Amino acid sequence: MPATLIAQFSGDQVALSTSAVLLHTSSAAANSNEPEQVLVQNNTAIDITVGGSDVTDGANGVLLPASGNNSVTISLKFPGIEIWAIAASGTPSANVVRV
């Protein structure tokens, strides 16, 4: 069973910067009965903030603090919904996994 579960995951590392970066756009299949689940993880030494296209450093989103393997799972119920992220400094990477 675990091998089957792992096969359902697809993920990427996305390089971030101090400008907002698009992490994921929900597929045409996303709907309220079967929402698309996306996990965004920060395991770097730099804070990142995850949100919509208006996300800024520390605002308009969810702060994933540095050095804590912090994550958030986002449920996307409509096609074309975008998830963006921004770094507090530098160029860390966020792990983005569709579950």
N, CA and C atoms as an extended XYZ file, in Angstrom:
297
Properties=species:S:1:pos:R:3:atomname:S:1:resname:S:1:resid:I:1 pbc="F F F"
N         0.815       -1.210        0.000 N   MET     1
C         0.000        0.000        0.000 CA  MET     1
C         0.855        1.269        0.000 C   MET     1
N         1.928        1.411        0.796 N   PRO     2
C         2.718        2.644        0.755 CA  PRO     2
C         3.260        2.977       -0.633 C   PRO     2
N         3.641        1.972       -1.416 N   ALA     3
C         4.158        2.247       -2.762 CA  ALA     3
C         3.084        2.896       -3.627 C   ALA     3
N         1.835        2.464       -3.483 N   THR     4
C         0.732        3.058       -4.231 CA  THR     4
C         0.520        4.502       -3.808 C   THR     4
N         0.552        4.750       -2.506 N   LEU     5
C         0.361        6.100       -1.994 CA  LEU     5
C         1.454        7.030       -2.504 C   LEU     5
N         2.695        6.604       -2.469 N   ILE     6
C         3.799        7.429       -2.946 CA  ILE     6
C         3.643        7.745       -4.423 C   ILE     6
N         3.135        6.807       -5.199 N   ALA     7
C         2.967        7.026       -6.632 CA  ALA     7
C         1.955        8.127       -6.935 C   ALA     7
N         1.097        8.473       -5.973 N   GLN     8
C         0.094        9.505       -6.192 CA  GLN     8
C         0.651       10.913       -5.995 C   GLN     8
N         1.839       11.038       -5.463 N   PHE     9
C         2.452       12.340       -5.214 CA  PHE     9
C         3.255       12.783       -6.433 C   PHE     9
N         3.223       14.069       -6.697 N   SER    10
C         4.112       14.618       -7.702 CA  SER    10
C         4.606       15.939       -7.150 C   SER    10
N         5.889       16.189       -7.210 N   GLY    11
C         6.394       17.388       -6.572 CA  GLY    11
C         7.580       18.005       -7.269 C   GLY    11
N         7.864       19.242       -6.880 N   ASP    12
C         8.965       20.003       -7.456 CA  ASP    12
C         9.598       20.863       -6.374 C   ASP    12
N        10.850       21.216       -6.614 N   GLN    13
C        11.494       22.266       -5.836 CA  GLN    13
C        11.449       23.514       -6.704 C   GLN    13
N        10.930       24.593       -6.144 N   VAL    14
C        10.792       25.843       -6.889 CA  VAL    14
C        11.693       26.892       -6.255 C   VAL    14
N        12.576       27.478       -7.063 N   ALA    15
C        13.470       28.529       -6.579 CA  ALA    15
C        12.677       29.809       -6.335 C   ALA    15
N        12.891       30.412       -5.173 N   LEU    16
C        12.215       31.652       -4.810 CA  LEU    16
C        13.186       32.815       -4.837 C   LEU    16
N        12.641       34.008       -4.709 N   SER    17
C        13.467       35.209       -4.599 CA  SER    17
C        12.689       36.231       -3.780 C   SER    17
N        13.161       37.452       -3.749 N   THR    18
C        12.484       38.516       -3.013 CA  THR    18
C        11.386       39.166       -3.843 C   THR    18
N        11.090       38.603       -5.002 N   SER    19
C         9.913       38.945       -5.800 CA  SER    19
C         9.016       37.713       -5.806 C   SER    19
N         7.708       37.919       -5.861 N   ALA    20
C         6.777       36.788       -5.835 CA  ALA    20
C         7.004       35.866       -7.028 C   ALA    20
N         6.943       34.543       -6.764 N   VAL    21
C         7.167       33.507       -7.772 CA  VAL    21
C         5.947       32.583       -7.787 C   VAL    21
N         5.461       32.246       -8.974 N   LEU    22
C         4.340       31.321       -9.114 CA  LEU    22
C         4.800       29.911       -8.781 C   LEU    22
N         4.125       29.266       -7.808 N   LEU    23
C         4.474       27.903       -7.407 CA  LEU    23
C         3.622       26.861       -8.111 C   LEU    23
N         2.325       27.149       -8.261 N   HIS    24
C         1.400       26.124       -8.765 CA  HIS    24
C         0.118       26.793       -9.249 C   HIS    24
N        -0.488       26.211      -10.295 N   THR    25
C        -1.811       26.616      -10.769 CA  THR    25
C        -2.692       25.374      -10.759 C   THR    25
N        -3.871       25.475      -10.151 N   SER    26
C        -4.746       24.302      -10.065 CA  SER    26
C        -5.213       23.867      -11.448 C   SER    26
N        -5.418       22.565      -11.583 N   SER    27
C        -5.794       21.973      -12.865 CA  SER    27
C        -7.273       22.196      -13.161 C   SER    27
N        -7.653       21.887      -14.383 N   ALA    28
C        -9.049       22.001      -14.810 CA  ALA    28
C        -9.954       21.047      -14.032 C   ALA    28
N        -9.395       20.013      -13.432 N   ALA    29
C       -10.179       19.023      -12.693 CA  ALA    29
C       -10.517       19.461      -11.266 C   ALA    29
N        -9.890       20.508      -10.764 N   ALA    30
C       -10.137       20.948       -9.383 CA  ALA    30
C       -11.589       21.402       -9.245 C   ALA    30
N       -12.264       20.908       -8.198 N   ASN    31
C       -13.646       21.322       -7.938 CA  ASN    31
C       -13.950       21.156       -6.454 C   ASN    31
N       -15.113       21.652       -6.034 N   SER    32
C       -15.432       21.634       -4.607 CA  SER    32
C       -15.664       20.223       -4.064 C   SER    32
N       -16.059       19.284       -4.928 N   ASN    33
C       -16.253       17.903       -4.481 CA  ASN    33
C       -14.937       17.143       -4.377 C   ASN    33
N       -13.988       17.473       -5.234 N   GLU    34
C       -12.672       16.836       -5.222 CA  GLU    34
C       -11.593       17.911       -5.382 C   GLU    34
N       -11.351       18.668       -4.307 N   PRO    35
C       -10.359       19.746       -4.408 CA  PRO    35
C        -8.948       19.201       -4.630 C   PRO    35
N        -8.153       19.998       -5.299 N   GLU    36
C        -6.737       19.657       -5.503 CA  GLU    36
C        -5.987       20.067       -4.237 C   GLU    36
N        -5.230       19.157       -3.659 N   GLN    37
C        -4.470       19.422       -2.440 CA  GLN    37
C        -3.008       19.663       -2.812 C   GLN    37
N        -2.462       20.781       -2.352 N   VAL    38
C        -1.070       21.121       -2.631 CA  VAL    38
C        -0.364       21.426       -1.321 C   VAL    38
N         0.743       20.730       -1.075 N   LEU    39
C         1.554       20.945        0.112 CA  LEU    39
C         2.751       21.804       -0.286 C   LEU    39
N         2.975       22.894        0.453 N   VAL    40
C         4.145       23.749        0.240 CA  VAL    40
C         4.975       23.668        1.512 C   VAL    40
N         6.254       23.351        1.354 N   GLN    41
C         7.127       23.113        2.504 CA  GLN    41
C         8.361       24.014        2.429 C   GLN    41
N         8.733       24.548        3.581 N   ASN    42
C         9.963       25.327        3.709 CA  ASN    42
C        10.873       24.622        4.701 C   ASN    42
N        11.994       24.108        4.229 N   ASN    43
C        12.987       23.528        5.143 CA  ASN    43
C        14.335       24.207        4.938 C   ASN    43
N        14.267       25.509        4.650 N   THR    44
C        15.483       26.302        4.448 CA  THR    44
C        15.734       27.192        5.666 C   THR    44
N        16.793       27.965        5.616 N   ALA    45
C        17.154       28.887        6.693 CA  ALA    45
C        16.594       30.292        6.458 C   ALA    45
N        15.625       30.409        5.538 N   ILE    46
C        15.047       31.717        5.192 CA  ILE    46
C        13.525       31.615        5.270 C   ILE    46
N        12.867       32.602        5.903 N   ASP    47
C        11.405       32.647        5.943 CA  ASP    47
C        10.843       32.784        4.535 C   ASP    47
N         9.704       32.120        4.280 N   ILE    48
C         8.974       32.347        3.035 CA  ILE    48
C         7.505       32.576        3.377 C   ILE    48
N         6.814       33.325        2.529 N   THR    49
C         5.391       33.576        2.684 CA  THR    49
C         4.687       33.047        1.447 C   THR    49
N         3.600       32.301        1.658 N   VAL    50
C         2.842       31.661        0.583 CA  VAL    50
C         1.455       32.280        0.533 C   VAL    50
N         0.988       32.618       -0.682 N   GLY    51
C        -0.344       33.202       -0.816 CA  GLY    51
C        -0.739       33.338       -2.266 C   GLY    51
N        -1.559       34.340       -2.540 N   GLY    52
C        -1.989       34.635       -3.903 CA  GLY    52
C        -0.977       35.525       -4.606 C   GLY    52
N        -1.374       36.049       -5.748 N   SER    53
C        -0.450       36.865       -6.538 CA  SER    53
C        -0.058       38.162       -5.845 C   SER    53
N        -0.810       38.553       -4.806 N   ASP    54
C        -0.494       39.776       -4.059 CA  ASP    54
C         0.367       39.519       -2.820 C   ASP    54
N         0.927       38.304       -2.695 N   VAL    55
C         1.741       37.973       -1.534 CA  VAL    55
C         2.969       38.879       -1.458 C   VAL    55
N         3.316       39.291       -0.234 N   THR    56
C         4.536       40.067       -0.004 CA  THR    56
C         5.271       39.423        1.168 C   THR    56
N         6.479       39.851        1.392 N   ASP    57
C         7.280       39.293        2.483 CA  ASP    57
C         6.564       39.507        3.814 C   ASP    57
N         6.069       38.418        4.396 N   GLY    58
C         5.425       38.484        5.702 CA  GLY    58
C         3.986       38.957        5.697 C   GLY    58
N         3.371       39.156        4.529 N   ALA    59
C         1.988       39.646        4.489 CA  ALA    59
C         1.226       39.024        3.320 C   ALA    59
N        -0.095       39.084        3.428 N   ASN    60
C        -1.003       38.592        2.393 CA  ASN    60
C        -0.831       37.103        2.108 C   ASN    60
N        -0.515       36.354        3.150 N   GLY    61
C        -0.344       34.915        2.973 CA  GLY    61
C        -0.015       34.230        4.281 C   GLY    61
N         0.509       33.024        4.159 N   VAL    62
C         0.883       32.213        5.310 CA  VAL    62
C         2.403       32.213        5.431 C   VAL    62
N         2.914       32.635        6.573 N   LEU    63
C         4.357       32.646        6.815 CA  LEU    63
C         4.816       31.245        7.168 C   LEU    63
N         5.798       30.737        6.430 N   LEU    64
C         6.459       29.478        6.759 CA  LEU    64
C         7.848       29.837        7.277 C   LEU    64
N         8.022       29.814        8.597 N   PRO    65
C         9.292       30.239        9.184 CA  PRO    65
C        10.473       29.365        8.760 C   PRO    65
N        11.640       29.942        8.881 N   ALA    66
C        12.893       29.259        8.538 CA  ALA    66
C        13.211       28.153        9.529 C   ALA    66
N        14.035       27.234        9.066 N   SER    67
C        14.675       26.219        9.909 CA  SER    67
C        13.727       25.400       10.763 C   SER    67
N        12.606       25.012       10.204 N   GLY    68
C        11.703       24.214       11.003 CA  GLY    68
C        10.945       23.175       10.210 C   GLY    68
N        11.319       22.991        8.946 N   ASN    69
C        10.614       22.033        8.108 CA  ASN    69
C         9.114       22.314        8.168 C   ASN    69
N         8.745       23.576        8.004 N   ASN    70
C         7.366       24.032        8.121 CA  ASN    70
C         6.628       23.874        6.801 C   ASN    70
N         5.336       23.564        6.889 N   SER    71
C         4.563       23.375        5.670 CA  SER    71
C         3.120       23.810        5.865 C   SER    71
N         2.438       23.982        4.739 N   VAL    72
C         1.018       24.280        4.721 CA  VAL    72
C         0.412       23.476        3.571 C   VAL    72
N        -0.773       22.916        3.798 N   THR    73
C        -1.507       22.240        2.733 CA  THR    73
C        -2.656       23.136        2.318 C   THR    73
N        -2.755       23.384        1.025 N   ILE    74
C        -3.759       24.287        0.486 CA  ILE    74
C        -4.730       23.476       -0.361 C   ILE    74
N        -6.025       23.700       -0.139 N   SER    75
C        -7.078       23.016       -0.873 CA  SER    75
C        -7.611       23.948       -1.955 C   SER    75
N        -7.445       23.556       -3.211 N   LEU    76
C        -7.863       24.384       -4.347 CA  LEU    76
C        -9.147       23.808       -4.930 C   LEU    76
N       -10.240       24.572       -4.857 N   LYS    77
C       -11.553       24.063       -5.246 CA  LYS    77
C       -12.027       24.540       -6.612 C   LYS    77
N       -11.202       25.313       -7.312 N   PHE    78
C       -11.573       25.810       -8.625 CA  PHE    78
C       -10.379       25.728       -9.566 C   PHE    78
N       -10.615       25.528      -10.856 N   PRO    79
C        -9.508       25.518      -11.830 CA  PRO    79
C        -8.858       26.896      -11.931 C   PRO    79
N        -7.564       26.897      -12.214 N   GLY    80
C        -6.846       28.147      -12.480 CA  GLY    80
C        -6.449       28.962      -11.269 C   GLY    80
N        -6.625       28.438      -10.068 N   ILE    81
C        -6.215       29.158       -8.850 CA  ILE    81
C        -4.699       29.061       -8.722 C   ILE    81
N        -4.066       30.186       -8.448 N   GLU    82
C        -2.601       30.229       -8.378 CA  GLU    82
C        -2.109       30.334       -6.938 C   GLU    82
N        -0.999       29.642       -6.679 N   ILE    83
C        -0.287       29.747       -5.400 CA  ILE    83
C         1.055       30.407       -5.693 C   ILE    83
N         1.356       31.474       -4.978 N   TRP    84
C         2.593       32.220       -5.137 CA  TRP    84
C         3.375       32.184       -3.826 C   TRP    84
N         4.669       32.474       -3.902 N   ALA    85
C         5.493       32.569       -2.692 CA  ALA    85
C         6.589       33.599       -2.900 C   ALA    85
N         7.073       34.100       -1.774 N   ILE    86
C         8.160       35.080       -1.790 CA  ILE    86
C         9.096       34.783       -0.620 C   ILE    86
N        10.374       35.027       -0.817 N   ALA    87
C        11.378       34.802        0.223 CA  ALA    87
C        11.674       36.109        0.947 C   ALA    87
N        11.994       36.007        2.238 N   ALA    88
C        12.376       37.179        3.018 CA  ALA    88
C        13.702       37.751        2.523 C   ALA    88
N        14.572       36.868        2.027 N   SER    89
C        15.873       37.281        1.493 CA  SER    89
C        16.443       36.119        0.694 C   SER    89
N        17.450       36.388       -0.074 N   GLY    90
C        18.158       35.321       -0.775 CA  GLY    90
C        17.327       34.581       -1.806 C   GLY    90
N        17.740       33.344       -2.081 N   THR    91
C        17.092       32.521       -3.104 CA  THR    91
C        16.880       31.083       -2.607 C   THR    91
N        16.037       30.904       -1.592 N   PRO    92
C        15.761       29.546       -1.129 CA  PRO    92
C        14.851       28.815       -2.103 C   PRO    92
N        14.619       27.545       -1.854 N   SER    93
C        13.669       26.771       -2.657 CA  SER    93
C        12.531       26.304       -1.773 C   SER    93
N        11.338       26.259       -2.349 N   ALA    94
C        10.181       25.688       -1.665 CA  ALA    94
C         9.877       24.339       -2.301 C   ALA    94
N         9.522       23.379       -1.475 N   ASN    95
C         9.058       22.091       -1.977 CA  ASN    95
C         7.563       22.209       -2.201 C   ASN    95
N         7.120       21.855       -3.408 N   VAL    96
C         5.705       21.929       -3.761 CA  VAL    96
C         5.266       20.543       -4.194 C   VAL    96
N         4.297       19.973       -3.478 N   VAL    97
C         3.865       18.602       -3.734 CA  VAL    97
C         2.355       18.586       -3.898 C   VAL    97
N         1.898       18.065       -5.011 N   ARG    98
C         0.462       17.853       -5.221 CA  ARG    98
C         0.128       16.488       -4.648 C   ARG    98
N        -0.792       16.459       -3.679 N   VAL    99
C        -1.141       15.205       -3.009 CA  VAL    99
C        -2.565       14.790       -3.310 C   VAL    99
